[in-house]
Amino acid sequence: MKYNNPISPSCIDNMLDELWLNEDSLVLDVSCGNGELIKRILEKFNCQAVVIEIDELAIAKAKENLESSSDQVTFHNAAFKDVELPKGVFDACFSLGSTHAFGDVGEALDNALSDMKSLIVSNGVIVLGDAYWRKEPDEEYLLATGIDPSELRSNVENIKAGNQLGLECVYIVHSSYQDWDTFESSSWLASERELLRDPNNIELLDKVKARRSWRDAYLKWGRETMGFALYLFIHS
């Protein structure tokens, strides 16, 4: 997927079209990945951006992807907790599928919303992409995947987490089953393709076996159990 999460690119682009940023805006992207989201934001609003990414390969790709507008971007190759950021200055903060960057299981979502709220201006925007339980997960599914049930909440509980901090959820988009299938299948295909190119690589074989196990659990339980949504909160 273009933005490395199970929301269709067109839905993300539609959401960006609704924002009221401009060339004077300052935005933050936590766990920016390959920088595709910030690239789209800069193309649309011609603003300034700060990006954080702990993965060295990912931030190298982001720098390459954003080379033409590098003078508008400050890059941090570090964990979110290790970056000192000014409070109350960002017009928008983004974290799409990266709440784990803000803390451990069970507290990551609350930390993400609280930390980003402290960073945005009084009329600022938080755009958070996160998974949720569509229904109570089967014990077999949890055992097969190793997922901690407290890692996710329901969709309503995700929204309430923002409400409890004085944030108002004003825009929400859910991934469709097709979006999920595309997102999941791309990782299965990528790992199998790698192995075809290097069939004697034991490390790759182990990776493929793990992906196949995850695929089987997704098809049997996960597709009907886990959802993903893009939430837009405002801090008025």
Secondary structure, DSSP 8 states (H G I E B T S, - for coil): -TTSSSS-HHHHHHHHHH----TT-EEEEES-TTSHHHHHHHHHH--EEEEE-S-HHHHHHHHHHTGGGGGGEEEE-S-GGGS---TT-EEEEEEES-GGGG-STTTHHHHHHHHHHHHEEEEEEEEEEEEEESS---HHHHHHH---GGG--BHHHHHHHHHTTT-EEEEEEE--HHHHHHHHHHHHHHHHHHHHHSTT-HHHHHHHHHHHHHHHHIIIIIHHHEEEEEEEEE--
